[in-house]
Amino acid sequence: MKTLLKKLLVPHHLEYLALDKDFLIQEISLQVQRFADCPDEVVAGNDVRIPFPELVGTEEILIEIFEKRLPNFELKAITRLLENGSRLYFDMYIVEFTNDENYQRLIIFFQDVSDRMALEQTLVQATNEMDILLSTLAATNNYVEKIISSMAEVLLVTTASGKIKKVNQAAQDLFGYSESELVGQQIDALAAFGSSLQAVSQEEPQQLQTHAEVICTAKTGVKLTVSFSCTAISTDIKGLSGSSPAVQDFVYIGRDVTDRQRARKRQITQYVTTRILSASETIKKAIAAILPVICDCLGWDTVELWMPEAGEKLLSETKRITAVSDPNLLRCVASWTKRSVSIPKFAEFTEQMTCAFGEGLPGFVWASGSSQWIADVTKSDSCLRREIAAEEGLHGAFGFPIFGDYEQENSARSVLGVMTFFSREVQCFDEELLQTMATIGSQIGQFIKRKQAEIALRESEEQLRDLFENATDLIQSIGADGHFLYVNRAWRETLGYTEAEIAQITVFDIIHPNSSPESVDILYQAIIKNTVNENTLYPASVEIIFITKNHESILLEGSISCKFSGGSLVAIRAILRDITARKIAEDALAKSVSLLLATFDSTADGILATDRSGKIVTFNREFVEMWGIPNEVMALRDDATTIAFVLNQIKDPQAFQERIQSLYEQPEAESYDLLEFQDGRCFERYSQPQRLGDTIIGRVWSYHDITERKQAEDALREEQQKSEKLLLNILPKAIAERLKQNETTIAEYFPEVTVLFADIVGFTALSAVMNPIELVDLLNKIFSGFDLLCERHGLEKIKTIGDAYMAVGGLPEPRADHADAIAQIALDMQAEIARFNASHNKYFSIRIGIHSGPVVAGVIGIKKFIYDLWGDTVNIASRMESQGVPWRIQVSETTYKLLENKYLFQERGMIEVKGKGEMKTYILTGIK
């Protein structure tokens, strides 16, 4: 390293020296000697440990730095005592350096840190002095803390912005928060919703102290009423600059007055409730006034009144969509909610729900007859509205019964209703509140019972007043002289007399001469002869004819009784009913029944009527005759005897009896079936329930002899089957069905089919020497075998032409294996001819031709029609047969390509085909 370069590279506040591997000084800076313990020894070639004894013992570290296993090494705060008595502090830094000539050195840098060390010592001294001051301050603070902690009242210290700076133990105990939870929070965090603590400090800033009662919320959610006094204090703490004004804090001293406030509100609630009940004319008005007063005074958010059906009718106030008439269900008949609280879903659900005995909070209070408290309904399994209450933010709830009778407070029957309250806050159990509400519940119950009695009395009077006027019967009261004392509206409207006319006539003036003597006699004995007394027996029913104002006769039926006072007749009372129309209807009904019975006996069907248990009610003459049941058996009207007689005549008696049993088990069912007799007769049986209005009272059985009709139907069906079979022998089933639908043209194009032609070789020559009948019989046997093969392989026989046989695969129902099926039948035809020759000692051979392609199939003509094929495919298949070889199956190249993977072939080569020219053909020899 060049000295000039080193001087440029080393910072001015540092000195250095360079060492070799033996720790000998190789190079030094200008003033490095001032850091040495022996400055004169700091020369090149000397051991560095002599002037700097601090390096003794660090040899291994220095070697590790030389070997680059350690990057550097430091010695801090080394002290030298100078001649003038001052101290020199310096730090030593050791690193390895390799120059451009690859020459390795150790460089030791020295830094003077005397000024920094002096500053640190000054700071330590200042810190010690501060600790002494802080200890004194802490002792003072502890003393003040003890005073604050011993206070029974709540103490809160806040900044001007309302941030809590200090709380005492009483505040922590009252609100349930720890000091760490309160300090740093806004004081309004302790205030309940709608209240503000900070507003207390801002009410009258000109006063030294302000007072206010504030609703607060503890950590548990409990509402507390606290009476606060607030005082503003100025602190001596100023800003860091010293120019800002002194900071102003607020000190809140509070006292818990919750119990006192609750007691006062409960007294107010009881007083107001009593005043409302005494001033209200109706139950509805009283409840409408009481609910908001109780709810608001007690600090709850919503209140409900639950009552059974009788209570709902009393209030006549419901928004229920579906009416509930079950007296064993509670329903919400009235409710009230604070305007500041929005619970629409909860209210709507409550209006529509009902509570059974012991169900939900209302039902449980109703069943137990005692008050119930739920701190948080969202955590109560017994609350039916738990989920919707949680959604609407409701938590605390309680309910109390409304008793109607003090003597029966422990009986569920005495509970007239249940009142329930809900709060948006979790509410702790309050025994005193429940006792207060039990008293209020008894007050309300007594009021309701009193009003119910008043309503019942008033309704009874109105009912008695309206009973006669609204009755449809004719009600009259006759004096001992025969004049009318009272007649109701129905009497006046039916007979047509005015009140003035009624006052002038007697009962005998309107009695028709044709009236029943027994009915008139009681009036005659009472009014004319005056022989009726309290022991006189009256007829159970009387019939009498009155004459109307229009001189019409009205037949009346009813009862008569007499009223006595002091042994003397006071009035004759009669309740009569106009039966004129009924008498006319009864006469008409008698005629109708007579006609019905005549029709019943003259009908051609046998009819039997039974009751719901199966007992015979009635039957007609035809029923007895068609079953041949003796009259003495039917006279017994015993269903078991009749059924036993019937069972001996029918083919399946067990099914007959099971059917009867099943219908009586299903009274609403109707039935229709056929009964077959052992003698060949056949009856239709129809049964249906007999109804009287909406009630099933029995069952009617109808039997109709269809023996002749069934015989004709069976004969017709047999002929139809023969015709159907004959048609299917001529045409495919699908084509036959289309022909039945009167289709005029039946033709269809099939893109892929395989056509087969087979010819009996030698048969034509045989016809010249053989009897025609025998020849046809022989040919029929061969072709019948071919027909069976067609059925087996699912192929369609088209026709026979002389000794030639034509069949096709792939129609009328398309199939993918049409060529395969034709190949199979071709091989089977060869086997069939061989079998026929062996069994009949003949020597026929067969020649078969096959081709695949499109065809048109259909029916032509209106007489002697057949199902036939047209197209080039048919012609080529015919040429394959006619130009084939006996005992060989010749196929076209088209068919060969469809079958080459499954069947064995021999290539025949090119042949001349009429109309087609040369075509390549193959001989089918068998299956691979």
Buried (B, 14 or more C-beta within 10 A) or exposed (E): BEEEEBEEEBEEEBBBBBBBEEBEBBBBBEEBBBBBEEEEBBEEEBBBBBBBEEBEEBEEBBBBBBEEEBEEBEBEEBEBEEEEEEEBBBBBBBBBEEEEEEEEBBBBBBBBBBEEBEEEEEEEEEEEEEEEEEEEEEEEEEEEBEEBEEEEBBBBBBBEEBBBBBBBBBBBEBBBBEEEBBBEBBBBBBBBEEBBBBBBBEEEEEEEEBEBBBBBBBEEBBBBBBBBBBBBEEEEEEEEEEEEEEBEBBBBBBBBBBEEBBEEBBEEBBEBBEEBBEEBEBBBEBBBBBBEBBBBBBBBBBBBBBBBBEBBEBBEEBEBEEEBEEEEBBBBBBBBBBEEBEBEEBBEBBBBBBBBEEBBBBBBBBBBBBBBBBBBBBEBEBBBBBEBBBEBBBBBBBBBBBBBBEEEBEEEEBBBBBBBBBBBBBBEEBEEBBEBBBBBBBBBBBBBBEBBEEBEEEEEEEEEEEEBEEBEBBBBBBBBEBBBBBBBBBBBEBBEBEEEEBEEEBBEEBBEEEBBEEBBEBBBEBBEEEEBEEEEEEEEEBBBBBBEEEEEEBBBBBBBEBEEEEEEBBBBBBBBBBBBEEEEEEEEEEEEEEEEEEEBEEBEBBBBBBEBEBEBBBBBEBBBEBBEBEEEBBEEBEBEBBBEBBEEBBEEBEEBBEBBEEBEEEBEEEBEEEBBBEEEBBBBBBBBBBEEEEEEBBBBBBBBBBBEEBEEEEEEEEEEEEEEEEBEEBBBEBBBEBBEEEEEEBEEEBEBBBBBBBBBBBBEEBBEEEEEEEBEEBBEEBBEBBBEBBEEBEBBBBEBEEBBBBBBBBBBEEBEBBBBBBBBBBBBBBEBBBEBEEEEEBEBBBBBBBBBBEBBBBBEEEEEBEBBBEBEBBBBBBBBBBBBEEEBBBBBBBBBEBBEEEBEBEEBEEBEBEEEEEBEBBBBEEEE
